């Protein structure tokens, strides 16, 4: 992976992690039970997202889009290695 691509990957990875932390803050603000559920219960975050879309939309999209970009970068690097 080239250096500029690595820098972009690390920046997007940071944005993805910050998006997830932001999502957890929103969940804890809705209630301690929601926050703990999002941390420890599988699929609780999806339920929280569905029931609190207005508050959770921005952090979810930040994390989700960051994950897509990281996947694209990793896929591109893998494809370049196969050539």
Secondary structure, 3 states (H helix, E strand, C coil): CCHHHHHHHHHHHHHHHHHHHHHHHHHHHHCHHHHHHHHHCCCHHHHHHHHCHHHHHHHHHHHHHHHHHHHHHHHHHHHHHHC
